[in-house]
Amino acid sequence: MTAKLDYRWHLRELMAARGMFSTTDLRPLLAERGVDLSPSQTYRLVVEKPERLSMKTLMAVLDILGCRMDELIEPVRAASHGRRTASDAAPVPGGEGPESGVGAFRPKRARIVPGPQ
């Protein structure tokens, strides 16, 4: 029996590491490279794991982020569909773990100080 494969999509983490915290940051950069995606398509590309992706879009993302394909797409063994235990539970949104968003790559909160009167 062959192993079932899956993948992890690291676009959001790679964008955060480069200071891009909004999906709207990516859209004009894609357009510069001839990839015209709607705002909702760009959002889904960033926050969801794509099932289909054109080579042109993939190459544009790699160029924008200055990364290699193995940094963006990590092959992993597919989760088995056997019985789940408490330790197999999905991570809590906002919790710790590899699937919990952008991790340490959060923008710093702005402080507004009153100016001279």
Secondary structure as GFF3:
##gff-version 3
##sequence-region A 1 117
A	DSSP	beta_strand	5	9	.	.	.	ID=ss1
A	DSSP	alpha_helix	11	17	.	.	.	ID=ss2
A	DSSP	alpha_helix	23	32	.	.	.	ID=ss3
A	DSSP	alpha_helix	39	47	.	.	.	ID=ss4
A	DSSP	alpha_helix	55	65	.	.	.	ID=ss5
A	DSSP	alpha_helix	69	72	.	.	.	ID=ss6
A	DSSP	beta_strand	73	77	.	.	.	ID=ss7
A	DSSP	three_ten_helix	86	88	.	.	.	ID=ss8
###
